């Protein structure tokens, strides 16, 4: 499974396709054949009571990791969209940066099935996600 965009290419594509989101603070850590990892830097608005990260922040990190992974493998098709996501929250994520590592389970002509593990900055598994992405133009 080859990649069509590296980490910088995916970042540039996302910034170029959504210029109205200057506060997009996701760092694409790496992309490789079959996977990608992002870091979602900590922001006060992402935490909840109890000094832990909110559920929506984990969901956002997982969805972004899937999007980055898909774009890396299919190229500049910014209309790739989430079809479904299934999340299992494993334990609270400690307050701080979140890391989401996505891997491709199956890459088809118009859909991809993916798995994501979201970890807190201490390396603890916080959320396991499976999901599907689709795009309009066949590969």
Rosetta blueprint (number, residue, H / E / L):
1 X L
2 X L
3 X L
4 X L
5 X L
6 X L
7 X H
8 X H
9 X H
10 X H
11 X H
12 X H
13 X H
14 X H
15 X H
16 X H
17 X H
18 X L
19 X L
20 X L
21 X L
22 X L
23 X L
24 X L
25 X L
26 X E
27 X E
28 X E
29 X E
30 X E
31 X E
32 X E
33 X L
34 X L
35 X E
36 X E
37 X E
38 X E
39 X E
40 X E
41 X L
42 X L
43 X L
44 X H
45 X H
46 X H
47 X E
48 X E
49 X L
50 X L
51 X L
52 X E
53 X E
54 X L
55 X H
56 X H
57 X H
58 X H
59 X H
60 X H
61 X H
62 X H
63 X H
64 X H
65 X H
66 X H
67 X H
68 X H
69 X H
70 X H
71 X H
72 X H
73 X H
74 X H
75 X L
76 X L
77 X L
78 X L
79 X L
80 X L
81 X E
82 X E
83 X E
84 X E
85 X E
86 X E
87 X E
88 X E
89 X E
90 X L
91 X L
92 X L
93 X L
94 X E
95 X L
96 X L
97 X L
98 X E
99 X E
100 X E
101 X E
102 X E
103 X E
104 X E
105 X E
106 X E
107 X E
108 X L
109 X L
110 X L
111 X E
112 X E
113 X E
114 X E
115 X E
116 X E
117 X E
118 X E
119 X E
120 X E
121 X L
122 X L
123 X L
124 X L
125 X E
126 X E
127 X E
128 X E
129 X E
130 X E
131 X E
132 X E
133 X E
134 X E
135 X L
136 X L
137 X L
138 X L
139 X L
